[in-house]
Amino acid sequence: MYLIFRCDCGRTMYSKEGIAHKKCVCGKNLKVKERRILAKAENHETASKMVRKFQEEKYGGLQFTTADKI
Ligand SMILES: [Zn+2]
């Protein structure tokens, strides 16, 4: 089982259940047990899809400049 959760920086990520710490790309070392779990997934493919979905939900309503326009 994989757990999906969010860092304080807003990034959604997943980790395998039972793993105590997960380092975010922002540099913060998260204690998985202390995070609010957004969702669970059976495997890492599903987990990564769900992470993408959560990221889209977070940014969905806002106009962001995409990388190809910079
Ligand atoms: Zn972070």
PDB file of the backbone (N, CA, C, O) and the ligand in Angstrom, with CONECT records:
HET     ZN  A 101       1
ATOM      1  N   MET A   1       0.839  -1.202   0.000  1.00  0.00           N
ATOM      2  CA  MET A   1       0.000   0.000   0.000  1.00  0.00           C
ATOM      3  C   MET A   1       0.877   1.256   0.000  1.00  0.00           C
ATOM      4  O   MET A   1       1.912   1.316   0.665  1.00  0.00           O
ATOM      5  N   TYR A   2       0.437   2.239  -0.755  1.00  0.00           N
ATOM      6  CA  TYR A   2       1.156   3.513  -0.826  1.00  0.00           C
ATOM      7  C   TYR A   2       0.287   4.619  -0.252  1.00  0.00           C
ATOM      8  O   TYR A   2      -0.928   4.640  -0.446  1.00  0.00           O
ATOM      9  N   LEU A   3       0.926   5.530   0.451  1.00  0.00           N
ATOM     10  CA  LEU A   3       0.221   6.640   1.081  1.00  0.00           C
ATOM     11  C   LEU A   3       0.502   7.928   0.322  1.00  0.00           C
ATOM     12  O   LEU A   3       1.635   8.210  -0.066  1.00  0.00           O
ATOM     13  N   ILE A   4      -0.558   8.699   0.122  1.00  0.00           N
ATOM     14  CA  ILE A   4      -0.411   9.979  -0.561  1.00  0.00           C
ATOM     15  C   ILE A   4      -0.646  11.095   0.453  1.00  0.00           C
ATOM     16  O   ILE A   4      -1.642  11.098   1.177  1.00  0.00           O
ATOM     17  N   PHE A   5       0.281  12.032   0.489  1.00  0.00           N
ATOM     18  CA  PHE A   5       0.198  13.106   1.472  1.00  0.00           C
ATOM     19  C   PHE A   5       0.849  14.358   0.902  1.00  0.00           C
ATOM     20  O   PHE A   5       1.425  14.340  -0.185  1.00  0.00           O
ATOM     21  N   ARG A   6       0.745  15.425   1.647  1.00  0.00           N
ATOM     22  CA  ARG A   6       1.218  16.713   1.149  1.00  0.00           C
ATOM     23  C   ARG A   6       2.240  17.311   2.102  1.00  0.00           C
ATOM     24  O   ARG A   6       2.100  17.232   3.322  1.00  0.00           O
ATOM     25  N   CYS A   7       3.257  17.902   1.524  1.00  0.00           N
ATOM     26  CA  CYS A   7       4.263  18.625   2.305  1.00  0.00           C
ATOM     27  C   CYS A   7       3.737  20.016   2.643  1.00  0.00           C
ATOM     28  O   CYS A   7       2.778  20.486   2.031  1.00  0.00           O
ATOM     29  N   ASP A   8       4.363  20.672   3.617  1.00  0.00           N
ATOM     30  CA  ASP A   8       3.991  22.043   3.974  1.00  0.00           C
ATOM     31  C   ASP A   8       4.177  23.009   2.812  1.00  0.00           C
ATOM     32  O   ASP A   8       3.520  24.048   2.757  1.00  0.00           O
ATOM     33  N   CYS A   9       5.064  22.672   1.887  1.00  0.00           N
ATOM     34  CA  CYS A   9       5.301  23.525   0.725  1.00  0.00           C
ATOM     35  C   CYS A   9       4.179  23.384  -0.305  1.00  0.00           C
ATOM     36  O   CYS A   9       4.119  24.148  -1.268  1.00  0.00           O
ATOM     37  N   GLY A  10       3.293  22.411  -0.100  1.00  0.00           N
ATOM     38  CA  GLY A  10       2.159  22.265  -1.001  1.00  0.00           C
ATOM     39  C   GLY A  10       2.293  21.126  -1.990  1.00  0.00           C
ATOM     40  O   GLY A  10       1.332  20.764  -2.670  1.00  0.00           O
ATOM     41  N   ARG A  11       3.485  20.563  -2.069  1.00  0.00           N
ATOM     42  CA  ARG A  11       3.714  19.479  -3.017  1.00  0.00           C
ATOM     43  C   ARG A  11       3.065  18.178  -2.523  1.00  0.00           C
ATOM     44  O   ARG A  11       3.203  17.801  -1.359  1.00  0.00           O
ATOM     45  N   THR A  12       2.372  17.521  -3.416  1.00  0.00           N
ATOM     46  CA  THR A  12       1.783  16.223  -3.087  1.00  0.00           C
ATOM     47  C   THR A  12       2.771  15.136  -3.467  1.00  0.00           C
ATOM     48  O   THR A  12       3.403  15.212  -4.520  1.00  0.00           O
ATOM     49  N   MET A  13       2.909  14.131  -2.625  1.00  0.00           N
ATOM     50  CA  MET A  13       3.836  13.035  -2.923  1.00  0.00           C
ATOM     51  C   MET A  13       3.306  11.747  -2.328  1.00  0.00           C
ATOM     52  O   MET A  13       2.313  11.741  -1.600  1.00  0.00           O
ATOM     53  N   TYR A  14       3.973  10.673  -2.642  1.00  0.00           N
ATOM     54  CA  TYR A  14       3.556   9.392  -2.071  1.00  0.00           C
ATOM     55  C   TYR A  14       4.767   8.646  -1.545  1.00  0.00           C
ATOM     56  O   TYR A  14       5.900   8.890  -1.962  1.00  0.00           O
ATOM     57  N   SER A  15       4.506   7.731  -0.618  1.00  0.00           N
ATOM     58  CA  SER A  15       5.564   6.844  -0.163  1.00  0.00           C
ATOM     59  C   SER A  15       4.963   5.496   0.184  1.00  0.00           C
ATOM     60  O   SER A  15       3.769   5.375   0.455  1.00  0.00           O
ATOM     61  N   LYS A  16       5.803   4.505   0.170  1.00  0.00           N
ATOM     62  CA  LYS A  16       5.343   3.156   0.500  1.00  0.00           C
ATOM     63  C   LYS A  16       4.950   3.115   1.971  1.00  0.00           C
ATOM     64  O   LYS A  16       5.623   3.694   2.824  1.00  0.00           O
ATOM     65  N   GLU A  17       3.870   2.433   2.248  1.00  0.00           N
ATOM     66  CA  GLU A  17       3.415   2.321   3.629  1.00  0.00           C
ATOM     67  C   GLU A  17       4.495   1.640   4.475  1.00  0.00           C
ATOM     68  O   GLU A  17       5.107   0.661   4.049  1.00  0.00           O
ATOM     69  N   GLY A  18       4.716   2.168   5.667  1.00  0.00           N
ATOM     70  CA  GLY A  18       5.720   1.589   6.549  1.00  0.00           C
ATOM     71  C   GLY A  18       7.024   2.373   6.553  1.00  0.00           C
ATOM     72  O   GLY A  18       7.858   2.207   7.443  1.00  0.00           O
ATOM     73  N   ILE A  19       7.193   3.229   5.549  1.00  0.00           N
ATOM     74  CA  ILE A  19       8.387   4.073   5.509  1.00  0.00           C
ATOM     75  C   ILE A  19       8.171   5.262   6.439  1.00  0.00           C
ATOM     76  O   ILE A  19       7.144   5.936   6.364  1.00  0.00           O
ATOM     77  N   ALA A  20       9.136   5.514   7.311  1.00  0.00           N
ATOM     78  CA  ALA A  20       8.947   6.509   8.363  1.00  0.00           C
ATOM     79  C   ALA A  20       9.154   7.939   7.868  1.00  0.00           C
ATOM     80  O   ALA A  20       8.428   8.850   8.266  1.00  0.00           O
ATOM     81  N   HIS A  21      10.152   8.133   6.997  1.00  0.00           N
ATOM     82  CA  HIS A  21      10.494   9.478   6.559  1.00  0.00           C
ATOM     83  C   HIS A  21      10.519   9.566   5.048  1.00  0.00           C
ATOM     84  O   HIS A  21      10.880   8.620   4.348  1.00  0.00           O
ATOM     85  N   LYS A  22      10.124  10.731   4.570  1.00  0.00           N
ATOM     86  CA  LYS A  22      10.180  10.985   3.141  1.00  0.00           C
ATOM     87  C   LYS A  22      10.708  12.390   2.958  1.00  0.00           C
ATOM     88  O   LYS A  22      10.189  13.338   3.548  1.00  0.00           O
ATOM     89  N   LYS A  23      11.733  12.526   2.146  1.00  0.00           N
ATOM     90  CA  LYS A  23      12.298  13.847   1.917  1.00  0.00           C
ATOM     91  C   LYS A  23      11.623  14.471   0.705  1.00  0.00           C
ATOM     92  O   LYS A  23      11.554  13.883  -0.374  1.00  0.00           O
ATOM     93  N   CYS A  24      11.131  15.682   0.923  1.00  0.00           N
ATOM     94  CA  CYS A  24      10.489  16.420  -0.160  1.00  0.00           C
ATOM     95  C   CYS A  24      11.568  17.109  -0.993  1.00  0.00           C
ATOM     96  O   CYS A  24      12.688  17.312  -0.525  1.00  0.00           O
ATOM     97  N   VAL A  25      11.225  17.464  -2.222  1.00  0.00           N
ATOM     98  CA  VAL A  25      12.187  18.183  -3.062  1.00  0.00           C
ATOM     99  C   VAL A  25      12.524  19.568  -2.508  1.00  0.00           C
ATOM    100  O   VAL A  25      13.548  20.146  -2.871  1.00  0.00           O
ATOM    101  N   CYS A  26      11.657  20.110  -1.619  1.00  0.00           N
ATOM    102  CA  CYS A  26      11.943  21.420  -1.011  1.00  0.00           C
ATOM    103  C   CYS A  26      13.009  21.295   0.074  1.00  0.00           C
ATOM    104  O   CYS A  26      13.503  22.304   0.576  1.00  0.00           O
ATOM    105  N   GLY A  27      13.367  20.056   0.441  1.00  0.00           N
ATOM    106  CA  GLY A  27      14.417  19.847   1.420  1.00  0.00           C
ATOM    107  C   GLY A  27      13.903  19.434   2.786  1.00  0.00           C
ATOM    108  O   GLY A  27      14.679  19.026   3.650  1.00  0.00           O
ATOM    109  N   LYS A  28      12.610  19.538   2.980  1.00  0.00           N
ATOM    110  CA  LYS A  28      12.011  19.185   4.273  1.00  0.00           C
ATOM    111  C   LYS A  28      11.928  17.671   4.407  1.00  0.00           C
ATOM    112  O   LYS A  28      11.516  16.974   3.480  1.00  0.00           O
ATOM    113  N   ASN A  29      12.324  17.176   5.568  1.00  0.00           N
ATOM    114  CA  ASN A  29      12.239  15.747   5.851  1.00  0.00           C
ATOM    115  C   ASN A  29      10.934  15.490   6.598  1.00  0.00           C
ATOM    116  O   ASN A  29      10.782  15.904   7.747  1.00  0.00           O
ATOM    117  N   LEU A  30       9.995  14.810   5.951  1.00  0.00           N
ATOM    118  CA  LEU A  30       8.664  14.633   6.525  1.00  0.00           C
ATOM    119  C   LEU A  30       8.569  13.323   7.286  1.00  0.00           C
ATOM    120  O   LEU A  30       9.076  12.289   6.852  1.00  0.00           O
ATOM    121  N   LYS A  31       7.903  13.394   8.438  1.00  0.00           N
ATOM    122  CA  LYS A  31       7.558  12.169   9.155  1.00  0.00           C
ATOM    123  C   LYS A  31       6.200  11.725   8.615  1.00  0.00           C
ATOM    124  O   LYS A  31       5.176  12.367   8.849  1.00  0.00           O
ATOM    125  N   VAL A  32       6.222  10.619   7.893  1.00  0.00           N
ATOM    126  CA  VAL A  32       5.010  10.179   7.190  1.00  0.00           C
ATOM    127  C   VAL A  32       3.845   9.988   8.167  1.00  0.00           C
ATOM    128  O   VAL A  32       2.707  10.326   7.842  1.00  0.00           O
ATOM    129  N   LYS A  33       4.113   9.458   9.339  1.00  0.00           N
ATOM    130  CA  LYS A  33       3.050   9.187  10.313  1.00  0.00           C
ATOM    131  C   LYS A  33       2.360  10.456  10.808  1.00  0.00           C
ATOM    132  O   LYS A  33       1.210  10.407  11.245  1.00  0.00           O
ATOM    133  N   GLU A  34       3.045  11.576  10.741  1.00  0.00           N
ATOM    134  CA  GLU A  34       2.462  12.819  11.245  1.00  0.00           C
ATOM    135  C   GLU A  34       1.718  13.587  10.163  1.00  0.00           C
ATOM    136  O   GLU A  34       1.066  14.590  10.451  1.00  0.00           O
ATOM    137  N   ARG A  35       1.810  13.122   8.921  1.00  0.00           N
ATOM    138  CA  ARG A  35       1.126  13.814   7.828  1.00  0.00           C
ATOM    139  C   ARG A  35      -0.326  13.362   7.769  1.00  0.00           C
ATOM    140  O   ARG A  35      -0.663  12.247   8.167  1.00  0.00           O
ATOM    141  N   ARG A  36      -1.171  14.242   7.267  1.00  0.00           N
ATOM    142  CA  ARG A  36      -2.549  13.863   6.995  1.00  0.00           C
ATOM    143  C   ARG A  36      -2.554  13.105   5.673  1.00  0.00           C
ATOM    144  O   ARG A  36      -2.115  13.628   4.648  1.00  0.00           O
ATOM    145  N   ILE A  37      -3.047  11.884   5.700  1.00  0.00           N
ATOM    146  CA  ILE A  37      -3.038  11.067   4.494  1.00  0.00           C
ATOM    147  C   ILE A  37      -4.229  11.457   3.603  1.00  0.00           C
ATOM    148  O   ILE A  37      -5.385  11.393   4.021  1.00  0.00           O
ATOM    149  N   LEU A  38      -3.919  11.853   2.391  1.00  0.00           N
ATOM    150  CA  LEU A  38      -4.956  12.280   1.454  1.00  0.00           C
ATOM    151  C   LEU A  38      -5.640  11.084   0.811  1.00  0.00           C
ATOM    152  O   LEU A  38      -6.845  11.106   0.560  1.00  0.00           O
ATOM    153  N   ALA A  39      -4.862  10.042   0.547  1.00  0.00           N
ATOM    154  CA  ALA A  39      -5.396   8.872  -0.138  1.00  0.00           C
ATOM    155  C   ALA A  39      -4.415   7.722   0.016  1.00  0.00           C
ATOM    156  O   ALA A  39      -3.266   7.904   0.417  1.00  0.00           O
ATOM    157  N   LYS A  40      -4.906   6.534  -0.317  1.00  0.00           N
ATOM    158  CA  LYS A  40      -4.052   5.351  -0.348  1.00  0.00           C
ATOM    159  C   LYS A  40      -4.155   4.707  -1.716  1.00  0.00           C
ATOM    160  O   LYS A  40      -5.186   4.807  -2.380  1.00  0.00           O
ATOM    161  N   ALA A  41      -3.097   4.052  -2.134  1.00  0.00           N
ATOM    162  CA  ALA A  41      -3.102   3.412  -3.446  1.00  0.00           C
ATOM    163  C   ALA A  41      -2.491   2.018  -3.331  1.00  0.00           C
ATOM    164  O   ALA A  41      -1.647   1.751  -2.476  1.00  0.00           O
ATOM    165  N   GLU A  42      -2.943   1.149  -4.213  1.00  0.00           N
ATOM    166  CA  GLU A  42      -2.492  -0.250  -4.181  1.00  0.00           C
ATOM    167  C   GLU A  42      -1.054  -0.411  -4.657  1.00  0.00           C
ATOM    168  O   GLU A  42      -0.316  -1.260  -4.158  1.00  0.00           O
ATOM    169  N   ASN A  43      -0.665   0.407  -5.621  1.00  0.00           N
ATOM    170  CA  ASN A  43       0.678   0.261  -6.201  1.00  0.00           C
ATOM    171  C   ASN A  43       1.217   1.632  -6.596  1.00  0.00           C
ATOM    172  O   ASN A  43       0.504   2.633  -6.523  1.00  0.00           O
ATOM    173  N   HIS A  44       2.468   1.669  -7.009  1.00  0.00           N
ATOM    174  CA  HIS A  44       3.076   2.987  -7.234  1.00  0.00           C
ATOM    175  C   HIS A  44       2.578   3.664  -8.503  1.00  0.00           C
ATOM    176  O   HIS A  44       2.630   4.889  -8.611  1.00  0.00           O
ATOM    177  N   GLU A  45       2.092   2.877  -9.470  1.00  0.00           N
ATOM    178  CA  GLU A  45       1.505   3.502 -10.671  1.00  0.00           C
ATOM    179  C   GLU A  45       0.254   4.296 -10.286  1.00  0.00           C
ATOM    180  O   GLU A  45       0.085   5.447 -10.688  1.00  0.00           O
ATOM    181  N   THR A  46      -0.620   3.656  -9.499  1.00  0.00           N
ATOM    182  CA  THR A  46      -1.832   4.336  -9.042  1.00  0.00           C
ATOM    183  C   THR A  46      -1.466   5.524  -8.172  1.00  0.00           C
ATOM    184  O   THR A  46      -2.061   6.595  -8.292  1.00  0.00           O
ATOM    185  N   ALA A  47      -0.485   5.336  -7.292  1.00  0.00           N
ATOM    186  CA  ALA A  47      -0.071   6.414  -6.397  1.00  0.00           C
ATOM    187  C   ALA A  47       0.413   7.629  -7.179  1.00  0.00           C
ATOM    188  O   ALA A  47       0.061   8.763  -6.852  1.00  0.00           O
ATOM    189  N   SER A  48       1.224   7.391  -8.216  1.00  0.00           N
ATOM    190  CA  SER A  48       1.751   8.528  -8.969  1.00  0.00           C
ATOM    191  C   SER A  48       0.640   9.208  -9.769  1.00  0.00           C
ATOM    192  O   SER A  48       0.670  10.425  -9.951  1.00  0.00           O
ATOM    193  N   LYS A  49      -0.336   8.440 -10.247  1.00  0.00           N
ATOM    194  CA  LYS A  49      -1.483   9.044 -10.930  1.00  0.00           C
ATOM    195  C   LYS A  49      -2.284   9.912  -9.973  1.00  0.00           C
ATOM    196  O   LYS A  49      -2.719  11.006 -10.331  1.00  0.00           O
ATOM    197  N   MET A  50      -2.475   9.421  -8.753  1.00  0.00           N
ATOM    198  CA  MET A  50      -3.251  10.172  -7.764  1.00  0.00           C
ATOM    199  C   MET A  50      -2.519  11.453  -7.370  1.00  0.00           C
ATOM    200  O   MET A  50      -3.139  12.502  -7.198  1.00  0.00           O
ATOM    201  N   VAL A  51      -1.203  11.360  -7.229  1.00  0.00           N
ATOM    202  CA  VAL A  51      -0.408  12.544  -6.910  1.00  0.00           C
ATOM    203  C   VAL A  51      -0.615  13.602  -7.998  1.00  0.00           C
ATOM    204  O   VAL A  51      -0.806  14.782  -7.703  1.00  0.00           O
ATOM    205  N   ARG A  52      -0.574  13.159  -9.257  1.00  0.00           N
ATOM    206  CA  ARG A  52      -0.771  14.083 -10.370  1.00  0.00           C
ATOM    207  C   ARG A  52      -2.156  14.724 -10.299  1.00  0.00           C
ATOM    208  O   ARG A  52      -2.317  15.917 -10.557  1.00  0.00           O
ATOM    209  N   LYS A  53      -3.147  13.912  -9.944  1.00  0.00           N
ATOM    210  CA  LYS A  53      -4.512  14.409  -9.848  1.00  0.00           C
ATOM    211  C   LYS A  53      -4.623  15.458  -8.739  1.00  0.00           C
ATOM    212  O   LYS A  53      -5.259  16.495  -8.923  1.00  0.00           O
ATOM    213  N   PHE A  54      -4.006  15.186  -7.597  1.00  0.00           N
ATOM    214  CA  PHE A  54      -4.045  16.153  -6.501  1.00  0.00           C
ATOM    215  C   PHE A  54      -3.344  17.443  -6.889  1.00  0.00           C
ATOM    216  O   PHE A  54      -3.798  18.532  -6.536  1.00  0.00           O
ATOM    217  N   GLN A  55      -2.238  17.324  -7.616  1.00  0.00           N
ATOM    218  CA  GLN A  55      -1.515  18.516  -8.050  1.00  0.00           C
ATOM    219  C   GLN A  55      -2.382  19.334  -9.015  1.00  0.00           C
ATOM    220  O   GLN A  55      -2.407  20.563  -8.953  1.00  0.00           O
ATOM    221  N   GLU A  56      -3.092  18.629  -9.909  1.00  0.00           N
ATOM    222  CA  GLU A  56      -3.968  19.324 -10.859  1.00  0.00           C
ATOM    223  C   GLU A  56      -5.118  20.018 -10.141  1.00  0.00           C
ATOM    224  O   GLU A  56      -5.511  21.126 -10.505  1.00  0.00           O
ATOM    225  N   GLU A  57      -5.656  19.353  -9.112  1.00  0.00           N
ATOM    226  CA  GLU A  57      -6.744  19.957  -8.341  1.00  0.00           C
ATOM    227  C   GLU A  57      -6.278  21.221  -7.653  1.00  0.00           C
ATOM    228  O   GLU A  57      -6.998  22.218  -7.599  1.00  0.00           O
ATOM    229  N   LYS A  58      -5.062  21.168  -7.127  1.00  0.00           N
ATOM    230  CA  LYS A  58      -4.511  22.308  -6.410  1.00  0.00           C
ATOM    231  C   LYS A  58      -4.337  23.509  -7.329  1.00  0.00           C
ATOM    232  O   LYS A  58      -4.627  24.645  -6.954  1.00  0.00           O
ATOM    233  N   TYR A  59      -3.858  23.237  -8.538  1.00  0.00           N
ATOM    234  CA  TYR A  59      -3.556  24.338  -9.452  1.00  0.00           C
ATOM    235  C   TYR A  59      -4.612  24.524 -10.533  1.00  0.00           C
ATOM    236  O   TYR A  59      -4.551  25.460 -11.330  1.00  0.00           O
ATOM    237  N   GLY A  60      -5.589  23.606 -10.543  1.00  0.00           N
ATOM    238  CA  GLY A  60      -6.581  23.568 -11.625  1.00  0.00           C
ATOM    239  C   GLY A  60      -7.293  24.884 -11.881  1.00  0.00           C
ATOM    240  O   GLY A  60      -7.472  25.273 -13.035  1.00  0.00           O
ATOM    241  N   GLY A  61      -7.711  25.587 -10.808  1.00  0.00           N
ATOM    242  CA  GLY A  61      -8.521  26.783 -10.989  1.00  0.00           C
ATOM    243  C   GLY A  61      -7.721  28.042 -11.264  1.00  0.00           C
ATOM    244  O   GLY A  61      -8.296  29.109 -11.478  1.00  0.00           O
ATOM    245  N   LEU A  62      -6.413  27.930 -11.259  1.00  0.00           N
ATOM    246  CA  LEU A  62      -5.573  29.111 -11.402  1.00  0.00           C
ATOM    247  C   LEU A  62      -4.853  29.130 -12.739  1.00  0.00           C
ATOM    248  O   LEU A  62      -4.570  28.085 -13.325  1.00  0.00           O
ATOM    249  N   GLN A  63      -4.569  30.313 -13.202  1.00  0.00           N
ATOM    250  CA  GLN A  63      -3.832  30.462 -14.457  1.00  0.00           C
ATOM    251  C   GLN A  63      -2.335  30.477 -14.153  1.00  0.00           C
ATOM    252  O   GLN A  63      -1.820  31.405 -13.530  1.00  0.00           O
ATOM    253  N   PHE A  64      -1.672  29.458 -14.594  1.00  0.00           N
ATOM    254  CA  PHE A  64      -0.230  29.388 -14.387  1.00  0.00           C
ATOM    255  C   PHE A  64       0.477  29.417 -15.732  1.00  0.00           C
ATOM    256  O   PHE A  64      -0.012  28.858 -16.714  1.00  0.00           O
ATOM    257  N   THR A  65       1.614  30.061 -15.768  1.00  0.00           N
ATOM    258  CA  THR A  65       2.432  30.034 -16.977  1.00  0.00           C
ATOM    259  C   THR A  65       3.119  28.676 -17.047  1.00  0.00           C
ATOM    260  O   THR A  65       3.788  28.261 -16.101  1.00  0.00           O
ATOM    261  N   THR A  66       2.953  28.002 -18.149  1.00  0.00           N
ATOM    262  CA  THR A  66       3.577  26.691 -18.285  1.00  0.00           C
ATOM    263  C   THR A  66       5.009  26.865 -18.786  1.00  0.00           C
ATOM    264  O   THR A  66       5.365  27.896 -19.358  1.00  0.00           O
ATOM    265  N   ALA A  67       5.811  25.843 -18.560  1.00  0.00           N
ATOM    266  CA  ALA A  67       7.248  25.912 -18.851  1.00  0.00           C
ATOM    267  C   ALA A  67       7.536  26.274 -20.310  1.00  0.00           C
ATOM    268  O   ALA A  67       8.517  26.961 -20.593  1.00  0.00           O
ATOM    269  N   ASP A  68       6.699  25.822 -21.227  1.00  0.00           N
ATOM    270  CA  ASP A  68       6.962  26.088 -22.650  1.00  0.00           C
ATOM    271  C   ASP A  68       6.700  27.534 -23.029  1.00  0.00           C
ATOM    272  O   ASP A  68       7.057  27.945 -24.132  1.00  0.00           O
ATOM    273  N   LYS A  69       6.081  28.330 -22.141  1.00  0.00           N
ATOM    274  CA  LYS A  69       5.799  29.738 -22.447  1.00  0.00           C
ATOM    275  C   LYS A  69       6.851  30.683 -21.858  1.00  0.00           C
ATOM    276  O   LYS A  69       6.847  31.881 -22.140  1.00  0.00           O
ATOM    277  N   ILE A  70       7.729  30.143 -21.059  1.00  0.00           N
ATOM    278  CA  ILE A  70       8.750  30.991 -20.399  1.00  0.00           C
ATOM    279  C   ILE A  70       9.844  31.327 -21.404  1.00  0.00           C
ATOM    280  O   ILE A  70      10.799  32.026 -21.067  1.00  0.00           O
TER     281      ILE A  70
HETATM  282 ZN    ZN A 101       8.096  20.303   0.492  1.00  0.00          ZN2+
END
